[in-house]
Amino acid sequence: MIPIADPELGAEEIESAIDCLESGQLADGPEVRTFESEFADFCGAEFGVAASNGTTALHAAFAALEIGEGDTVVTSPFSFVASANAIRLAGAEPVFADIDPATYTLDPYATEEAVREHEADAILPVHLYGLPANMGHLEDIAETHDIPLIEDAAQAHGAAFDGQPVGSFGDAACFSFYPTKNMTTGEGGMVTTDRRDVAERAASFINHGRTAGGGYDHVRLGHNFRMTSMAAAIGRVQLSRLPEYNETRRANAAYLSDRLRGSSVTTPVEPDDRRHVYHQYTVRTDDREGLKQYLESAGVGTGVYYPTPIHEQPAYRHVEHDAPISERAAEEVLSLPIHPGLSSDDVRTIASVITSYE
């Protein structure tokens, strides 16, 4: 079976993890500080704050921006549930705006309407599948209404909008280092920001509300959302490999899109102002179940991200919504293997199986 995901971990990651274990510095420490700095530099941001995972990074960003009880945040209903969960865990409520049918990211016009109607307190665009949302338009909306803009960049390490890396827009951005992401620390997350005050509050929130000096001065409520030193050690190696990983994903995507032109599936788009890093290579088809079964019978793994929009999940049925484009996408999307572990034969097989499907 050609797997839908295959985390790339090699001898250098193993050696870095062993070095960390032998050092005795297992929890938060200098290795984490170095990883924070290196990842912020990669994103073109001033500050990085490491977290235990992508969801806790989002929660910390909301806390740092003082978004909580009584506030509303406009976001996408077509995402992993963590996007909305983090809003609610912070005490705020999500408002769902529909997506652009071509990019699967927040439709700026639907977003502006939702911001106006609900007098929203923040916007959380999701860079789904590795493609940035329309950050130019969304930044304009946030500035017009004087509200924070937070990027959910959990799937978009190394992506860019208009030549600018994701992670450097708005007030804060959040990344995930889950094993299937374009780079991994096993589990982990990161907040990036150009605002010192946001970085300091996020770091405090992640570390029991402590002051920057640590010790037993707790100036605010907080959690233990810290990243371990071993995770950071793995992340530093993975970050050095990330540009190569992304180029391989892009090359695999280019091959598939060329071979699948004129087939029964609609291939992903990459607008001229954006750089896609293909966390997922997602096609659309009105016969998803049939194609999925056909591919898997031929030894090609697939994934559906996501079969149920967030507003249709039992925990979110109380949230007001109008998202027919998201609902249709959830019925038609199918993700194919795209990861760097694919061989040339694997990529050719994926394309040939789809083109042979009738």
N, C-alpha and C positions, 0 to 999 in steps of 0.2 A: 504494500500500500504506500502510495506517495502521500506523506502526511500533510495536513493543512498547516502545521507549525512544527518547527524543529529547532529549538534553541541552540545557538552556536556557542559552546563553552569548550575551551581548549586548555592546553598545558599551562599557558600563562595565567589564566584565571585561577586554575587550581593552585599554582605556585603562590600567587598573591594571597589567596585565602589561607594557605598553610603558613605563610610568613606572618599573617595577621594573628592566627591562632598561637603561633610560637612567641609572638611579642607579648602576649598576655593582655593586650588592649583590645577587648572584645566589644565593648559597648561604644557609645558615642565618644569620639576623640579626634585626634589630628587627622587621621585618614578620612574621616567624614568631612572635616573642614576643607581639606584639599580637594575632595571630590566636588563639594559645593562650589568652590571657586572655579574649578575646571569646567564644570557643566554650565555655570553662568556665563563664562567666557564663550563657550561653544554657542550659546543662544544669543550672544550679544547683549546680555543683561548685566546689571551691576552686581546683583546679589543672588545667591542660591541658598535655599534652606532645605536640607534633606529631611525626609519623612519616612515612616515605616511602609507606606504604600501610596498609591495615587489618590485613593479616597481620603486618607488622612491629610494629604497635601491640600486637597480642595477644602476640607473642613478648616484647616489652619489658615488658608488664604481668606476665607470668609470671616473667620474670627479676627484676623489681622486688619481687615477692612471694616470691622465693626458692623457686619451685616448679620442680623439676627432676628429676634422676636419682633413680629409685626412687619417685617420687610418682605418684599417680593423680588424674585430674580427670574428674568426671562431666559429661557434655555430651550434646547431642542428635545422633543419627545422621542427622537430617533437616535438613540445612544444606549450605551450600557447604563443600567439603573444607577450606578454610582454617581453620575452627574447630578441627578435629582436628589438622591439620598443625602449627599453632602450638604445640599441646600437645606433640607429639612433637619438634618442633624445639627446644623448651625442655629436652628430655631426659626428660619425663614420659610417661605413657601414658594415653590416653583410656579411659573406661568409658562405654558408651552406655546411657542410660536412654531409654525410649520417650516418645512425645509424647502430648499431649492431641489426640484426633481432631478437635475443633472448632477449636482455635486453632493447631495445628501447633507449639506451643511445649512445652518440657519438662513432662511430667506430674510434679507435685511428689511424688506418692505413689511413682511409679517411681523418682524421684530419691532420695528418702529411703531406699528399699530398697537402691538401688545404693550409696549412701554407707555404709550400715551393712555391707553384704556385703563391700565392697572396702576398708573403712576409708579412704575417699577423703580426699585432701588439699585438694581445692578443688572448686567447682562453677562451670561455665561455661554459663549459660542463653543461648540465642540468641533474640533478638527477631525472629522470622522474618516476612518480608513487611511489616514495619513495625508489627507488633502486639507489645506487651510480653509477656514471660512473666509468670507469676504471682509477682511479686517479693515480695509479702507472705509467702506460704508458703515460698518459697525462702530468703528472709532468715531466717525462723525456723529452717529446717533448718541453714543455715550457722552460726547463732548457737548452736544446740543442740550441734552437733558441733565448734564452735570452729575452723572452717575458712574460708578466704577465699572470697568470692563475687565473680566477675568477670563483668560483662555483655558479651556480644557484641552490640553495638548497631549493627553495620555497616549494617543496613537500617532503622534506626529513629530517625533524626534528628528530634527534636521530638515523639516519642511520649511517652506518660505512663502511669503506673500509679497509680491512686488520687490523681490530681492532681499527682503528683510526676514531674518529667521523668526519662526514662531517661538514664543517664550520671551519676546521682547516688546510685545504690544500691550497697551492698556496699563492696568495697575498691577496685575500679577498674572502668572501662568502656572499651570500645574501639569506635571508629567507623572507617568507610571513606569515602573521598571519590572512589571510582571514578566514571567518567563517567555510569553509569546510576543512581547513587544519588540521593536526594532533593536533595542538593547535591553539587557536585563541585569538586575542585581539579585535575582531570585525572587524577592519581593522588595518593594521600595518605591519611593516617590520623591518629587522635588517641586518646590515653589521657586520660581524665578521672578524677579522684580527689579525695577530701577529705583524704587522708593525705599530709602533706608528705614523709615518708620514702619513700613509694612514688613520688611525683612526682620526687623527686631521683634515686632509683635508676633510674627509667625514663629520665629525661633523660640520665643518665650512660651507660646501656647503649646508647642510640640514638647517642651521640656518642663511640664508641671507648673507653668507660669513663672518660672524663675527669671531673674534678671540675667543680663548677658554674662556677668561674672560667675554665675552658678551659685553654689553654696545653698543656704537654706532661706534665702530671701525670695518669697513667692508674692509677686506683685499683682497677679491676676489668676483667674482660674485657668487650668491647663490640663493637658493629658500627657501620658507617656507615649508619644508618637515618634520617638527617635529612631533613626536608622542605625544599624549596627556597623561597627568598623569593618567587619568581614564583608558585608554587603557593599560598602563603599569601595573596598579594595577590588572586588569583582567589577563594580561599576566603572572604575577608572580604566581598567583594561578594555572593557566593552566600549567605553566612550572612544578610546583610541581606534577601535575597529569600526565604529559606527559609519563614518563616511563610505568605507568600502562596502559595508553591508547594504547601505542605502543605494549605492550605485548598482549593485547586483540586483536588488529588487527592481530598480527602475529598468534595467536591461531586460529582465525577465518579463516585466509588464509590457515593454515596447514590443517584444517578440510576440507575446500573446495577442496584443491588440492588433498587430499587423496580420497575424494568421487568422484571427477570428473576425476580421472585417467581412461583412456580408453573410455571417453565420446567423443562427437563430437567436443569439444573445446580444444584448446591448453592452458594450464594453465601457470601462470607466473613462471619464473625461479629465483633462488637465488644462484648465484655462490658461491663457498666455501669461497672466499675472501671478501664477502660482507654481510652486514646485511640490509635486506629489512624492511622498516617500513610500507609498504602497505598503503600509502595515497590513492591509488586506487588498487583494485584487478582486473586486466585487462586480459581477455582471448582473444583468437583469434578464428575466425570462418569464413568460406567462405559463411555463410548464416546469416550475421549479422542482417539484417532487419527482417528476419523470426524469429530468436531467440529472438530478442529484443521485437517484438510484442507478442510472446508467453509468455515471462517472465512478461511483463506488464499486459497481460490479466489474469495472475495468481497472480497479486498483488505484483510483484517484480520490483522495480524501477531500471533503468539502466542509464548509461551515455556513451557518445562517446567522448573520449579525445585522439585525436582530429580529427574531420572529414575532415579537410582540412589542409595539410601541409602549413607552413608559406609561402613558396616560391610560392604557388598557390593562396595566398590571393591577391586581387587586388592591395593592397598597396606595394606588394613585387614582382610583376611579372617582374620587371626590374632587379632583382638580379640574377646573374649567379648561376646555380645550376645543380647538377647531383645526384638525390636522389630517385632512384626507390624503395629502401627498405622502405623509409619513406612513399612514395606514396602508396605502397601496405599495409603497416600497417594501414594507415588512412582509408583504405577500410574494414579492418577486425577486428579492436580492439573493444571490448565492456567491459565496466567496470561494476562490480557488487557491491552491498552493502557489506562493510567490516568494517564499523565504530564500535566503542565500544558500541553504543546504541542498537546493535542487540541482541536479545535473542537467546538462544540455539535453540528454535523452528524456529526462523527466518533463522538461518544459515542452519538448516536441510531443510527448505522449499526451499531455494535458490538452494541447491544441488539437491534435488529431482526433482524440476521443470526442471532443465537443463538435468539431466539424463533421464527424460521421453520424452525429445524433440526428434523428429525424422525428 
